[in-house]
Structures are given as C-alpha cells and as structure tokens.
C-alpha cells in the first residue's frame, strides 16, 4: 500500500517541471504521500505563493534530509512522457484509497469481533462508499442550504452578481444579463481573416484595462511584436495610429506621444500575455493555474484552439477539439475563471473540427464580417451598412440569457470594434 519510489519520483518531477507540478497540484494532496509528506508541503507552499516551483526555490525553502538536490535532478529523468507521470499520479491516488480501505476494514473487523454488528456495518459502508466516490464531486446541498443560497443571491446587487466582467459591447452585456461570469466558457468563432484576434484583444482591453480584472491572453500563432502592435493600435483609438504604421515604425513625434499615453494605461492595467506556439491542453491548464495562483486571474483568452498540439497524433482532429473544449470548461469551473476560447469556422460557417465544442460553451458567438463577392455576402454587407456597421456578432447559443445579434463597426487598420447603437 506504499510505493516510496513513486512518491519520490513524482515529487522530483514536480520540483523540476512546471507542467507536471500543475498536474500534481491538481490531483494530489498531502494524504497521498507517506514518508515524503514534508517534501510535498514545501512544494505546495511554493506553488501557492509563487505559482511555480524550481530547484532554486525548493533548495532555499527545504531544510530536511529526506532528499537532496542531486537526487531530485537525477529522479526528474524518470518520466519520459507526461502519460507516464499521469499513471504515477493515479498509482499514488489508488494506494491512498487502499490505505483508507485497510484502516476501515481493520476498524470494522475490531467492531465485529466485539459483537458490534451494526457499528461494523456502518463503518464499512461509510468507508467503502467514500472511497468509491470521486473526491472532486461537490457535497450534496440540503433543501435548507439550497434555499438559503438562493435567498442570498436575491439580495445581491447586479454588480455583486457579475463581478464586473462586462464586455465593451452593451448589447452583448444585455444578452448575458449584465456581464459574463467566472466559471463560464465563451467560444468566439469566425472564419480566417475576419478579426478573431482583434475582437478578442478588444475584449481583453475591456476586462484588463477598463475594469482592472487580471486577464491573460494566450497567443499561439503570432509573434510578440505583432500582438504588441495590435494592442497599441486598439489602446490608442486614434485614426493616426494604425497597425500598418506601427509595423513600419514610421511615426511622428506627436504620434509617439499618443502611444506613450496609451502605454501609461497599460502600466496600470492587469493585462498579461504569453506566446506558446506549441500549445497543448496540458500547457494551457498549467499556464492558467499558474497565473491564477500568482495574479488572481479572472479572465483567460486562448487564441486560438485550432493550433493546439495533441500528444496523440492518431486521434481525429474533431475528437481532440472536443476534448479541449471539455477540459477548458472544467478548468473554468474549477479555477473560477472566465475562459474565452477563440475558434475557427469553416467557409460553410460550421465550427472547424468539432460541432461538439459548441455543446460545451456557456455562450457561443460568431463574428460575421462579410468579405466575399458572392451575392449573399454582398447582401449581408449592404444590410449592415444600412445600419451603420460592417460586422455583427451573433449569439447563437446562450445558457445564461438571450440569443440575438449586435451590429459592430470595425475600424480596419486601427483594429477596433465598436458597437453601433440601433434605433429603438
């Protein structure tokens, strides 16, 4: 019921590998270790404090003699791939359950030996039932607890309910009953070249700079410079400051002053970004958990999931994307973070890779910006222009409010989406 080698190898991997530390922190607790509980406590302390663990931080914190830095370095080579590490985690979880079963069985046996049949059966039923359940399942609420929680919600003001996670678009906020919530998964979908990145950055600016909600933008396909120039164009909101001009560097002194004012806003914001070209779901989870622990993350935007790698190249693309959506939804709920997942539509308007992704979304939106020469595209663009716009956001699925659309005007080279107010 104890495997000290696995305990030591898992902890060594958590000290030396950020992703595996995140996996371990999610799945393991102190009770999953026996001899090496003290090492786990140090790793958890560093993770809770810094959102990360390293050999240097561990060496500065750990004062015991159960393991040396040289041993950790050597042990870190034990797992060749993440799947082996996941198997080791499950091994530790099963062994902990075995220990609980053994303790419960011993207690029940002692009671039965003393002739206490009812008590023995009660202990056995309680222990075996608890071990058989997934420990992540929430406890059942009593009718009174349920009613009390609903009553507390009724007393909340609108601001208290939504925690300030409103978008830059009033109509969208109306459709989602005032704003988006932590724990939601929002899918923002559009065909290639329709402005998915620009729209998601517009939303990030609203969250991180207007509301000061810690927001992480995870980029998979552009360079840091490209993202920075897009962000500056949006922040400046000045027709002189265009993305093309920023890319070329041809800026006047007055234009540079405008940019400096925008940068002052960024200094005071809660906007974080990271570029991970070889992103996969494990790295995504580890990154979001790290920023949650370190910065109190409220919003994470993943742009975009179609470029996510999979560790199983034989698995069909639609199955991979469906799994990604499910994992992101679970992550949003577990970490209490709003996750915006940027996805790509096919030319026919369906979600690329997997229609099942839409089923996981709290809100599923489509950015419609007609660009083609077809009769249908021209008709849609004419309809939009008559209403003062050139784009629209369609809310085609909404678990927390109404479905509908809002008309937007896209300021092309400034990369800004503005909602066009419609006559009542």
C-alpha positions as CSV (number, residue, x, y, z in Angstrom):
1,X,0.0,0.0,0.0
2,X,3.1,2.3,-0.1
3,X,5.4,2.9,-3.1
4,X,8.2,5.2,-1.8
5,X,9.9,5.2,-5.2
6,X,6.9,6.6,-7.0
7,X,6.4,9.2,-4.2
8,X,10.0,10.4,-4.6
9,X,9.9,10.4,-8.4
10,X,6.6,12.3,-8.6
11,X,7.8,15.0,-6.2
12,X,11.1,15.3,-8.0
13,X,9.2,15.8,-11.3
14,X,7.0,18.4,-9.7
15,X,10.1,20.4,-8.5
16,X,11.8,20.4,-11.9
17,X,8.8,20.6,-14.4
18,X,6.2,23.4,-14.2
19,X,3.6,21.4,-16.2
20,X,3.9,18.3,-14.0
21,X,3.8,20.4,-10.9
22,X,0.5,21.8,-12.1
23,X,-0.8,18.3,-12.8
24,X,0.4,17.1,-9.4
25,X,-1.1,20.1,-7.5
26,X,-4.5,19.4,-9.2
27,X,-4.6,15.7,-8.5
28,X,-2.6,15.1,-5.2
29,X,-2.9,16.1,-1.6
30,X,-0.7,15.6,1.4
31,X,-2.5,12.4,2.3
32,X,-1.4,10.8,-1.0
33,X,2.2,10.7,0.4
34,X,3.6,8.8,3.4
35,X,7.3,9.2,4.2
36,X,7.6,12.3,1.9
37,X,4.8,14.4,3.3
38,X,7.2,17.1,4.3
39,X,8.5,17.5,0.8
40,X,5.0,17.8,-0.6
41,X,4.2,20.5,2.0
42,X,7.2,22.6,0.8
43,X,6.3,22.1,-2.9
44,X,2.7,23.2,-2.2
45,X,3.8,26.2,-0.2
46,X,6.0,27.4,-3.1
47,X,3.2,26.7,-5.6
48,X,0.6,28.6,-3.6
49,X,3.0,31.5,-3.0
50,X,4.7,31.8,-6.4
51,X,2.5,29.8,-8.9
52,X,5.6,27.9,-9.7
53,X,8.4,25.7,-8.2
54,X,12.0,25.4,-9.2
55,X,15.1,23.7,-8.0
56,X,16.4,27.1,-6.7
57,X,13.2,28.0,-4.8
58,X,12.9,24.4,-3.4
59,X,16.6,24.4,-2.2
60,X,16.1,27.7,-0.4
61,X,13.0,26.5,1.4
62,X,13.6,22.8,2.2
63,X,15.6,22.1,5.3
64,X,15.1,18.4,5.7
65,X,17.4,15.5,4.7
66,X,14.8,13.1,3.0
67,X,16.1,14.1,-0.5
68,X,19.0,16.0,-1.9
69,X,19.1,18.4,-4.9
70,X,21.3,15.9,-6.7
71,X,18.7,13.2,-6.2
72,X,15.9,15.4,-7.5
73,X,17.9,16.2,-10.6
74,X,18.5,12.5,-11.3
75,X,15.0,11.5,-10.4
76,X,13.5,14.1,-12.8
77,X,14.6,11.9,-15.7
78,X,12.4,9.0,-14.5
79,X,9.4,10.0,-16.6
80,X,9.9,10.2,-20.3
81,X,6.4,11.5,-21.2
82,X,3.5,13.1,-19.4
83,X,1.4,10.0,-19.7
84,X,3.9,8.1,-17.5
85,X,3.7,10.9,-14.9
86,X,-0.2,10.7,-15.1
87,X,0.0,7.0,-14.5
88,X,2.2,7.6,-11.4
89,X,-0.2,10.1,-10.0
90,X,-3.1,7.6,-10.4
91,X,-0.9,5.0,-8.7
92,X,-0.5,7.3,-5.6
93,X,-4.2,8.0,-5.5
94,X,-5.1,4.3,-5.6
95,X,-2.6,3.5,-2.9
96,X,-4.1,6.2,-0.7
97,X,-7.5,4.7,-1.2
98,X,-6.1,1.2,-0.4
99,X,-4.8,2.6,2.9
100,X,-8.2,4.0,3.7
101,X,-9.9,0.8,2.9
102,X,-7.4,-1.2,5.1
103,X,-7.9,1.2,8.0
104,X,-11.7,1.0,7.7
105,X,-11.6,-2.8,7.3
106,X,-9.5,-3.1,10.5
107,X,-11.9,-0.9,12.4
108,X,-14.9,-2.8,11.1
109,X,-13.2,-6.1,12.0
110,X,-12.5,-5.0,15.6
111,X,-16.1,-3.9,16.0
112,X,-17.4,-7.2,14.5
113,X,-15.0,-9.1,16.8
114,X,-16.6,-7.3,19.8
115,X,-20.0,-8.3,18.6
116,X,-20.9,-4.7,17.4
117,X,-22.6,-5.8,14.1
118,X,-24.5,-2.6,13.3
119,X,-21.4,-0.4,14.0
120,X,-19.2,-2.6,12.0
121,X,-21.6,-2.5,9.0
122,X,-21.9,1.3,9.4
123,X,-18.1,1.8,9.4
124,X,-17.6,-0.5,6.4
125,X,-20.4,1.2,4.4
126,X,-19.2,4.7,5.1
127,X,-15.5,4.0,4.3
128,X,-16.1,1.9,1.1
129,X,-18.7,4.4,-0.1
130,X,-16.4,7.4,0.4
131,X,-13.5,5.6,-1.3
132,X,-15.7,4.7,-4.3
133,X,-16.8,8.2,-4.9
134,X,-14.9,10.8,-6.9
135,X,-13.4,13.1,-4.3
136,X,-13.9,16.0,-6.6
137,X,-17.7,15.7,-6.5
138,X,-19.3,18.5,-4.5
139,X,-21.2,17.7,-1.4
140,X,-24.9,17.5,-1.8
141,X,-26.8,20.6,-0.6
142,X,-29.7,20.1,1.8
143,X,-33.0,21.8,0.9
144,X,-32.4,24.4,3.6
145,X,-28.8,25.2,2.2
146,X,-30.2,25.4,-1.3
147,X,-33.0,27.8,-0.3
148,X,-30.5,29.9,1.8
149,X,-28.1,30.3,-1.1
150,X,-30.9,31.3,-3.5
151,X,-32.1,33.9,-0.9
152,X,-28.6,35.3,-0.7
153,X,-28.5,35.6,-4.5
154,X,-31.7,37.6,-4.4
155,X,-30.2,40.1,-2.0
156,X,-27.2,40.7,-4.3
157,X,-26.9,43.8,-6.4
158,X,-26.3,43.4,-10.2
159,X,-22.7,44.5,-9.7
160,X,-22.1,41.8,-7.0
161,X,-23.6,39.1,-9.1
162,X,-21.4,39.7,-12.2
163,X,-18.1,40.8,-10.6
164,X,-17.6,43.4,-13.2
165,X,-16.9,41.0,-16.1
166,X,-18.7,43.0,-18.7
167,X,-17.6,43.4,-22.3
168,X,-17.1,46.6,-24.3
169,X,-20.4,45.9,-26.1
170,X,-23.6,47.0,-24.2
171,X,-25.9,44.8,-26.2
172,X,-23.8,41.7,-25.6
173,X,-23.9,42.5,-21.8
174,X,-27.7,42.8,-22.0
175,X,-27.9,39.4,-23.7
176,X,-25.9,37.8,-20.9
177,X,-27.9,39.5,-18.1
178,X,-25.3,42.2,-17.3
179,X,-22.0,40.6,-17.9
180,X,-20.0,37.4,-18.1
181,X,-19.2,35.3,-15.0
182,X,-16.2,33.4,-13.7
183,X,-16.6,29.7,-14.5
184,X,-18.1,30.4,-17.9
185,X,-16.7,29.1,-21.2
186,X,-17.2,31.6,-24.1
187,X,-16.5,30.5,-27.6
188,X,-15.7,33.2,-30.1
189,X,-15.7,31.8,-33.6
190,X,-15.1,33.2,-37.1
191,X,-13.6,32.2,-40.4
192,X,-9.9,33.0,-41.2
193,X,-9.1,36.7,-41.5
194,X,-12.4,38.0,-40.1
195,X,-10.9,39.6,-37.0
196,X,-11.0,37.0,-34.3
197,X,-7.7,38.2,-32.7
198,X,-8.7,41.9,-32.9
199,X,-12.1,41.2,-31.3
200,X,-10.6,39.1,-28.5
201,X,-8.0,41.8,-27.9
202,X,-10.8,44.4,-27.8
203,X,-12.5,42.3,-25.1
204,X,-9.2,41.8,-23.2
205,X,-8.7,45.6,-23.1
206,X,-12.2,46.0,-21.6
207,X,-11.5,43.4,-18.9
208,X,-7.9,44.2,-18.0
209,X,-7.7,48.0,-18.5
210,X,-11.2,49.3,-18.0
211,X,-12.2,47.0,-15.2
212,X,-8.7,46.0,-13.8
213,X,-9.7,42.3,-13.9
214,X,-6.5,40.3,-14.2
215,X,-6.6,38.9,-17.8
216,X,-4.3,36.5,-19.5
217,X,-4.0,36.5,-23.3
218,X,-2.6,33.2,-24.6
219,X,-1.3,33.6,-28.2
220,X,-0.4,30.6,-30.4
221,X,0.2,32.0,-33.9
222,X,1.6,35.5,-33.9
223,X,4.9,36.9,-32.7
224,X,5.0,39.1,-29.6
225,X,5.7,42.1,-31.8
226,X,2.6,41.5,-33.9
227,X,0.4,41.2,-30.8
228,X,2.0,44.3,-29.2
229,X,1.3,46.4,-32.3
230,X,-2.3,45.2,-32.5
231,X,-2.7,46.0,-28.8
232,X,-1.2,49.5,-29.1
233,X,-3.4,50.3,-32.1
234,X,-6.5,49.4,-30.1
235,X,-5.4,51.2,-27.0
236,X,-4.6,54.5,-28.8
237,X,-8.0,54.6,-30.5
238,X,-6.6,57.3,-32.8
239,X,-7.0,57.3,-36.5
240,X,-3.4,58.4,-36.9
241,X,-2.1,55.3,-35.1
242,X,-2.7,52.3,-37.4
243,X,-1.4,48.8,-37.2
244,X,0.4,49.3,-40.6
245,X,2.2,52.4,-39.3
246,X,3.2,50.6,-36.1
247,X,4.6,47.7,-38.1
248,X,6.6,50.0,-40.4
249,X,7.8,52.2,-37.5
250,X,7.1,55.4,-39.4
251,X,5.8,57.6,-36.6
252,X,5.9,61.3,-36.0
253,X,6.8,62.8,-32.6
254,X,3.2,63.7,-31.9
255,X,2.1,60.1,-32.7
256,X,4.8,58.8,-30.3
257,X,3.3,60.9,-27.6
258,X,-0.1,59.4,-28.2
259,X,1.4,56.0,-27.9
260,X,3.2,56.9,-24.7
261,X,-0.2,57.9,-23.1
262,X,-1.6,54.5,-24.2
263,X,1.4,52.8,-22.6
264,X,0.7,54.6,-19.4
265,X,-2.7,52.9,-19.3
266,X,-1.0,49.6,-19.9
267,X,1.4,50.1,-17.0
268,X,-1.6,50.5,-14.7
269,X,-3.6,47.6,-16.2
270,X,-4.0,43.9,-15.3
271,X,-3.2,42.7,-18.9
272,X,-0.8,39.7,-19.1
273,X,0.2,37.9,-22.3
274,X,2.2,34.8,-23.2
275,X,3.1,33.3,-26.6
276,X,3.2,29.5,-26.8
277,X,3.4,28.3,-30.4
278,X,3.4,24.6,-29.4
279,X,0.4,25.0,-27.1
280,X,-1.4,21.9,-25.9
281,X,-4.2,21.4,-23.4
282,X,-1.8,20.4,-20.6
283,X,0.3,23.6,-21.1
284,X,-2.9,25.6,-21.2
285,X,-4.1,24.2,-17.9
286,X,-0.7,24.7,-16.3
287,X,-0.4,28.3,-17.5
288,X,-3.8,29.3,-16.4
289,X,-3.4,27.7,-12.9
290,X,0.0,29.4,-12.5
291,X,-1.4,32.8,-13.3
292,X,-4.4,32.2,-11.1
293,X,-2.1,31.4,-8.2
294,X,0.3,34.3,-8.8
295,X,-2.0,37.1,-10.1
296,X,-5.6,36.2,-9.0
297,X,-6.6,35.6,-12.7
298,X,-10.2,36.4,-13.6
299,X,-10.1,36.0,-17.4
300,X,-8.1,33.8,-19.8
301,X,-8.3,34.2,-23.6
302,X,-7.0,31.3,-25.7
303,X,-6.2,32.4,-29.2
304,X,-6.7,30.0,-30.9
305,X,-7.5,26.4,-30.1
306,X,-7.1,25.2,-33.7
307,X,-3.4,25.4,-33.3
308,X,-3.2,23.3,-30.2
309,X,-1.0,20.3,-30.4
310,X,-2.1,16.8,-29.3
311,X,0.1,14.1,-27.8
312,X,-1.9,11.5,-29.7
313,X,-1.4,12.2,-33.5
314,X,-3.7,9.3,-34.3
315,X,-6.7,10.8,-32.7
316,X,-9.1,12.6,-35.1
317,X,-9.0,16.4,-35.0
318,X,-12.7,16.7,-34.1
319,X,-12.1,14.4,-31.0
320,X,-9.1,16.5,-30.0
321,X,-11.0,19.8,-30.2
322,X,-14.0,18.3,-28.3
323,X,-11.7,17.2,-25.5
324,X,-10.1,20.6,-25.4
325,X,-13.5,22.3,-25.0
326,X,-14.4,19.9,-22.2
327,X,-11.2,20.4,-20.4
328,X,-11.4,24.2,-20.7
329,X,-14.9,24.2,-19.4
330,X,-13.9,22.1,-16.4
331,X,-10.9,24.3,-15.8
332,X,-13.0,27.4,-15.9
333,X,-15.3,26.0,-13.2
334,X,-12.5,24.6,-11.0
335,X,-10.4,27.7,-11.1
336,X,-13.3,30.1,-11.1
337,X,-12.0,31.9,-14.2
338,X,-13.9,33.2,-17.3
339,X,-12.3,31.5,-20.3
340,X,-12.7,32.8,-23.8
341,X,-11.9,30.2,-26.4
342,X,-11.2,31.5,-29.9
343,X,-12.1,29.0,-32.6
344,X,-12.1,28.9,-36.4
345,X,-15.2,28.5,-38.6
346,X,-15.1,26.7,-41.9
347,X,-16.2,28.5,-45.1
348,X,-19.6,27.0,-44.7
349,X,-20.0,28.6,-41.3
350,X,-19.6,25.5,-39.1
351,X,-17.2,25.1,-36.2
352,X,-14.0,23.8,-37.5
353,X,-13.0,20.4,-36.1
354,X,-16.0,19.6,-33.9
355,X,-19.6,20.7,-33.6
356,X,-19.4,19.2,-30.1
357,X,-17.3,22.1,-29.0
358,X,-20.4,24.3,-29.2
359,X,-22.2,22.0,-26.8
360,X,-19.6,22.7,-24.1
361,X,-19.9,26.5,-24.3
362,X,-21.9,28.7,-21.9
363,X,-22.1,31.3,-24.7
364,X,-21.3,30.6,-28.4
365,X,-20.8,33.6,-30.6
366,X,-20.0,34.0,-34.2
367,X,-18.2,37.1,-35.7
368,X,-19.8,37.7,-39.1
369,X,-17.9,40.2,-41.3
370,X,-18.9,39.6,-45.0
371,X,-15.8,39.8,-47.2
372,X,-16.6,37.8,-50.3
373,X,-18.0,38.7,-53.7
374,X,-20.9,36.3,-53.6
375,X,-24.5,37.6,-53.8
376,X,-25.2,36.5,-50.2
377,X,-22.1,38.3,-48.9
378,X,-22.9,41.5,-50.7
379,X,-26.5,41.4,-49.5
380,X,-25.4,40.9,-45.9
381,X,-22.8,43.8,-46.1
382,X,-25.4,46.1,-47.6
383,X,-27.8,45.2,-44.7
384,X,-25.0,46.0,-42.2
385,X,-24.0,49.3,-43.9
386,X,-27.6,50.5,-43.9
387,X,-27.4,50.2,-40.1
388,X,-24.1,51.9,-39.8
389,X,-21.9,48.8,-39.4
390,X,-19.8,46.4,-41.3
391,X,-19.8,43.4,-38.9
392,X,-22.1,41.7,-36.5
393,X,-21.7,39.4,-33.5
394,X,-24.2,36.6,-33.5
395,X,-25.1,35.0,-30.2
396,X,-26.3,31.6,-31.4
397,X,-26.3,29.8,-28.1
398,X,-26.7,31.3,-24.6
399,X,-27.2,29.3,-21.5
400,X,-27.4,32.4,-19.3
401,X,-29.5,34.7,-21.3
402,X,-30.9,35.6,-24.7
403,X,-29.8,34.8,-28.3
404,X,-29.6,37.5,-30.8
405,X,-27.0,39.8,-32.5
406,X,-25.3,43.1,-32.2
407,X,-24.1,45.3,-35.1
408,X,-20.4,46.4,-35.0
409,X,-18.3,48.8,-36.9
410,X,-14.7,47.5,-37.5
411,X,-12.1,50.3,-37.9
412,X,-9.9,48.2,-40.1
413,X,-6.3,49.4,-39.6
414,X,-7.0,50.5,-36.1
415,X,-8.3,47.0,-35.2
416,X,-11.1,48.4,-33.1
417,X,-14.6,47.0,-33.0
418,X,-17.3,49.5,-31.8
419,X,-20.9,48.7,-31.3
420,X,-23.4,50.7,-33.5
421,X,-26.4,51.8,-31.5
422,X,-29.6,50.9,-33.2
423,X,-32.8,52.9,-33.2
424,X,-35.3,51.8,-30.6
